[in-house]
Amino acid sequence: MSITNQRVREYAFLRALYGDDYYPDQVLDKGRAILLALCERIETERPADLVALYVLTEAATEGFNALEAEFDAAGSEIETVAREEIAEDFSFVASAYGFADADAEELVAAREW
């Protein structure tokens, strides 16, 4: 499926992390794919409320949890800067799909990073 939301299509996910050599591009590419898959799910499933949105973001957050080992293996980690960037991207996604009132912490509540 192709993303139809123009704001999302033009958005550079994980932008600040790609500009820092500490974060390996091959792992960031997987994180970007998780965020794009979240957008596709939102467009396909069209969550009716925040509860339904949080179910989708929980699954995406768990995807980032699984990436932590890959960051570690590459000599990196999901630390403060990465946590903030990832959380901001989740907030952007929520806003882009009409959930501007989504709680930023709830969007990534399942995080282990």
N, C-alpha and C positions, 0 to 999 in steps of 0.2 A: 504494500500500500504506500502511496505517496502522501506526504503531509500536505494538507490543503490550507492550513492556517498560514497566511502570509507573514505574520510577525514571527512565527516559529521558523519558517523557511529562511528568513533573513538573519536569524539570530545565531551568533557564534557561541555555541555551548563550550564551557570550560575555557574560555578565552584566556584568562589570566594564567591558567595552569600551562597551557600550550606555550606560553611565552617564557616559561621557566624550565631550564634544563634539568632541574631536580625531579620533574615529573616526566616519566617516559611516555613518548607519544603513542606507542603501541598500546599501553594501558589506558591512556586518556581516550584513545579511539574507541575502546570498549565502553568506557564511561559515557562518551557521547552517544554511542549506539543504544545504551540503556535509556538515556533521556529521550532519544528519538522514538524508541519503542514505546515509551510512556505516552508520548504525544500521539502516536498511532493508535494506541489503546483508547485514549481519551476520545479521539475522533471516531473510532469504531463503536465504542460502548456508550459514549455520550452520558457520563455520570450525571444523575439528576440533582445531586446535592453534594455537600462536603463529605458526608460519610462515604458515599460511593467513590468520590475522588480519592479520599485517604486510603481506601482499599487498593487502588491502583498505584498510588505513590508508595505504599508499603512494599509492594512487590518490586518496584524499581529501586527502592532503598536497599532491599535485600540483595539486589544485583550488585550494588556498590559494596555491600558488606563482603560479598564473595570476591570482589576485586582486590580487597585489602592484601591478600596473600600475594597477588601479582605485583602490587606496589612494593611490598616488602622484598620479594625476590629480585626486584630491579634496583634495590637500594634506596627506595623511596617509601613514603607512607602517606596516608590520608591524615594530615595534621591540620593545624588551625587554618592556614590559608586555604588548603584544599576543602576542608569542611565548610568554610564560609562560601567558597565559590560554588560548590555543589548545592548547598542549601539555597543560595541565591538563584541558581538555575531552576531548582524545583519551584521556587516562588514565582519566577518568570513564567514557567509553564502554567501554573495555576492561574495566574493573572491573564495570560494570553487566551485561555479558554473560558474566561468569564468568572473565575473564582478569586477575585481580588481580595475577598475577605478570608481566604484560607489562612490558617495559622501556620507560620513558617516552621515552627517546631513540630507541629503535628504532621506536616508533610513528610518529614524525615524521622519520625518518632521511632522507627524500627532500626535506626542506625546503630552500628557498633563501633563507629569511629568518632 
